Amino acid sequence: MKRFKDKRKVISLTIVGVAYAMIVLPLIVSNISKQQEIRSRADVATPSATQELTGEVILQSSQSQCTANGNAEIGVSYTNTSSTRSLNVTATDKASGKSVSLGTIAPEESKTGIITVGNNAVSSGQVNFNVTYADNASPAEERTASYSAITCQNMLSSQSSVAADVPATCGNVTTDIVLIIDRSGSMGQADKLVQAKNSAKNFIDVVAAQEESTRVSMVSFSNTSTLSSPLTNDYNSVKSKIDALTASGNTCQECGIAEANKEIASKGRPGVKKVVVMLTDGQANWIVGGTSQVEPSEGEARALAAVKSGFSASKTVFFTIGLGDVAGEGNSKFFSPEYMRQVAELTGGKFYFPAPSELEEVYQEISQLIGKGLLGGFVFSDVNMNGNFDTNEPKLSGWTIQATSSAGTKTATTNATGNYTLPGLCDGSYKLSQQMKPGWTQTSPADPSGYAITISNAGQFNDKHFGNTDKARCSDNVDNDNNGFKDADDSTCHTDGNPKNPASYDPKKDGERGGGNTCADSKDNNGDGLIDGGDPVCHKDSDPKNPASYDPNLPEDTTTIGVTVFLDGIGNRGDNTNPIDFSLSNKNPKHPTISADIQVFNLSNQIVASGAGTITYNTATGNYLGDIPMQSGFISGQYTLKVKADTYLRRQVNGIQNINLGQKNKITPLSLVAGDIDNNNSLNILDYNALLDCYSDISAAANCASAEKRVRTDLNDDDAVNQVDYNLFLREIATQPGQ
């Protein structure tokens, strides 16, 4: 818990007239004080108690509420925003004379309380706050705040419920817990070991009551470590071992951590959360196997390596308690808060820096957190905007991180080192995001909405980092998404998505993020000579002149039209005279893939596009299938289509067809008439003569020297030009010319 710094004695208070709408809400309010974070003391000397209690008053608003049985109550809260000194606060209602003691409020903490009025209504009024320094009863100061009039009614008979508005609660999951207790010589001074033992025993009672399947072990250390009690449900046995601790020797934190790691590795249960709670009052001045004291930097490095080993092997979460006073002298001084904080943050735990008298509160809070999930990480300035944290990049303090679930939202603010933790989370799905500051842009994670996380078995996620930049990606002369284009040459830096339009370039745009579809990669993906926003296929309305319709998430693909064609005389198609009689049709065409083309007409019967490709015979369905790529130059809409295959008449597809640019379109199946040997879209004497030239049913062909001519006159593609082809032509000639 931090103490006031000189000239920073800011005390903030709030009074709210409260009348609760549910029975459980007063319980939540009364529990807030127990949930307050115990912070570290500042590394400064304690100010004189004779300094005045002056400072800024911060008023906070709150909605008036009532208890479920209709009684009015006055909720009061007081926030000590100083960083170095604790306060004693009592709140008294002027009208009724009733009061509530908020007790001692640590630096940068808040406490709340309830003044019970006993009526179903209160008029507007004021509450007096009597404030004194905790380390000196004088001077005292009176502060006031107002509350609004409220009238309450009994809600117990009502069928309505507001439970959905109350954050969900959940029990602790089963855990394997190792308590590490420093028993070095300094712990025997100022009753530190006595208070540590009492608090640890109370902690065991609390976790045992919460979840009887939780097991507890105790490890103690000085020059060496001792496994005083293995993991067990025999809580009284563990407490008796704690009682037996005596103080002597040096401080080998590495010893205690290594012993805890060993116990967890050998006795920890699979699938059960592993937790270490380590308490120490001094510097790590001894190492495993040591014969003399070492420099604290070496001892801390060795201890931190042991922590990393335990976390890597078992995902062990470390809660650390630094017992002492960084501003103190001699035996009361504690030296290593940053190292202890690093241990906790590395594993997703939490660091505490209490005075000995505050240990009880620390252990109580830890008991509420160990069996629940945690989200944590840090926020950094992504100087090179590569979306990754690099060692030379600074971390950012004062950023708000929020975890949102169906039960509500919980927030945390990054500390001086840029780190944040959101402990005490129930199992479930969360959206983890940050509140962006003006002029900044998120670079990591790539999803601007943050992380989607599912917590199960009270899981810990302490690697959810956020990267931000205050530079514009579209004017930094860097190819941020590594696509070969930067700034004005990147389509995502243009308001219309068209890098060929200099007027649409916006240097302040938050572009170059990569990961988009082909309509945002600054390339001509479909070979039509147009790029991204300049291509109709990248616009919802197919209009490249409309910047508002540009959609970077669309694919810059080629427009294709999928056709299903039945060819007369082949497969499951008869002929023009008998379309459904295909008993004599060739089921095994010699050339299963043939060329085909499509013409696209607008509703004014003007041709607007065309395309050519191939179609292939499908033996299962007895028809030809294919996707024909279309030329650009038209927009998505309704059209009439005409299809032609090699040696077949062109035919219009029945009905109006919907064609969407940049997509694979399917149209109504159709059949084509055979016999257009010269491909002039008409059956005439020229086609008839060519057929006779290659006819070879009885005698050799009269004039069919060309292999191509023989293939084209083989109307049913059975590798023979005979009576079947001749009869098919005579039946087909009734339908011509093509459409």
Stockholm file with secondary structure:
# STOCKHOLM 1.0

chainA/1-739         MKRFKDKRKVISLTIVGVAYAMIVLPLIVSNISKQQEIRSRADVATPSATQELTGEVILQSSQSQCTANGNAEIGVSYTNTSSTRSLNVTATDKASGKSVSLGTIAPEESKTGIITVGNNAVSSGQVNFNVTYADNASPAEERTASYSAITCQNMLSSQSSVAADVPATCGNVTTDIVLIIDRSGSMGQADKLVQAKNSAKNFIDVVAAQEESTRVSMVSFSNTSTLSSPLTNDYNSVKSKIDALTASGNTCQECGIAEANKEIASKGRPGVKKVVVMLTDGQANWIVGGTSQVEPSEGEARALAAVKSGFSASKTVFFTIGLGDVAGEGNSKFFSPEYMRQVAELTGGKFYFPAPSELEEVYQEISQLIGKGLLGGFVFSDVNMNGNFDTNEPKLSGWTIQATSSAGTKTATTNATGNYTLPGLCDGSYKLSQQMKPGWTQTSPADPSGYAITISNAGQFNDKHFGNTDKARCSDNVDNDNNGFKDADDSTCHTDGNPKNPASYDPKKDGERGGGNTCADSKDNNGDGLIDGGDPVCHKDSDPKNPASYDPNLPEDTTTIGVTVFLDGIGNRGDNTNPIDFSLSNKNPKHPTISADIQVFNLSNQIVASGAGTITYNTATGNYLGDIPMQSGFISGQYTLKVKADTYLRRQVNGIQNINLGQKNKITPLSLVAGDIDNNNSLNILDYNALLDCYSDISAAANCASAEKRVRTDLNDDDAVNQVDYNLFLREIATQPGQ
#=GR chainA/1-739 SS CCCCCTTCCCEEEEEEEECCSSSHHHHHHHHHHHHCCCCCCCSSCCCCTTSCCCCCCCCCCCCCCCCTTSCCEEEEEEEECCSSCCEEEEEEETTTCCEEEEEEECTTEEEEEEEECCSSEECSEEEEEEEEETTEEEEEEEEEEEECCEECCCCTTCCCCCGGGSCCCCCCCCEEEEEEEECSGGGGGGGHHHHHHHHHHHHHHHHHHHCTTCEEEEEEESSSEEEEEEEESCHHHHHHHHHTCCCCSCCCHHHHHHHHHHHHHHHCCTTSEEEEEEEECSCCCCCTTCSSCCCHHHHHHHHHHHHHHHHHHHCCEEEEEECSBTTCCGGGBCCCHHHHHHHHHHHTCCEECCCGGGHHHHHHHHHHHTTSEEEEEEEEECTTCSSSCCTTSCBCCSCEEEEEETTEEEEEECCTTSEEEEEEECSEEEEEEECCCTTCEEEESSSTTCEEEEECTTCEECCCCEEEESSCGGGSSCCTTCSSCCGGGSGGGBTTSCTTCGGGBCTTCCCCCCCCCGGGSSSCSSSSSCCGGGSGGGBTTSCTTCGGGBCTTSCCCCCEEEEEEEETTBSSCCCSSSTTCCTTSBSSCSCCEEEEEEEEECTTSCEEEEEEEEEEEETTTTEEEEEEECCSSCCSEEEEEEEEETTBCCEECSSCEEECTTSEEECCCEEECBCCTTCSSCCCHHHHHHHHHHCCSSSCCSSCCCHHHHHHHCTTCSSCCSHHHHHHHHHHTTSCSCC
#=GC SS_cons         CCCCCTTCCCEEEEEEEECCSSSHHHHHHHHHHHHCCCCCCCSSCCCCTTSCCCCCCCCCCCCCCCCTTSCCEEEEEEEECCSSCCEEEEEEETTTCCEEEEEEECTTEEEEEEEECCSSEECSEEEEEEEEETTEEEEEEEEEEEECCEECCCCTTCCCCCGGGSCCCCCCCCEEEEEEEECSGGGGGGGHHHHHHHHHHHHHHHHHHHCTTCEEEEEEESSSEEEEEEEESCHHHHHHHHHTCCCCSCCCHHHHHHHHHHHHHHHCCTTSEEEEEEEECSCCCCCTTCSSCCCHHHHHHHHHHHHHHHHHHHCCEEEEEECSBTTCCGGGBCCCHHHHHHHHHHHTCCEECCCGGGHHHHHHHHHHHTTSEEEEEEEEECTTCSSSCCTTSCBCCSCEEEEEETTEEEEEECCTTSEEEEEEECSEEEEEEECCCTTCEEEESSSTTCEEEEECTTCEECCCCEEEESSCGGGSSCCTTCSSCCGGGSGGGBTTSCTTCGGGBCTTCCCCCCCCCGGGSSSCSSSSSCCGGGSGGGBTTSCTTCGGGBCTTSCCCCCEEEEEEEETTBSSCCCSSSTTCCTTSBSSCSCCEEEEEEEEECTTSCEEEEEEEEEEEETTTTEEEEEEECCSSCCSEEEEEEEEETTBCCEECSSCEEECTTSEEECCCEEECBCCTTCSSCCCHHHHHHHHHHCCSSSCCSSCCCHHHHHHHCTTCSSCCSHHHHHHHHHHTTSCSCC
//
